[in-house]
Amino acid sequence: MTVKIGARLAQAVQFARQEEGHAGPLPGMVIGAAGMVALGIGAAGDTGWLALVGGIVAGVGFVASSVLHHIKVEYEVFKRLDELEKRK
């Protein structure tokens, strides 16, 4: 039983590290979505400070998502391309 759980966990970690999974930028997207919800609630409730904070959190979340995508996905692709160019 423990071996099966360990093998499944190893598969999940390997899947998350692949480019096909695109799980790396997910935390930034979740933060951005939470900021957009707070922005909507603040705007609907005429609460200026909540709308302002929600907008800032949404912006930070979407920027973080872009940075995480670059780090997790694109960096690995460019690293492999550089290795291929060095072989030639």
Helices and strands as residue ranges (DSSP letters): H 2-17, H 26-44, H 48-69, I 70-74, H 75-87
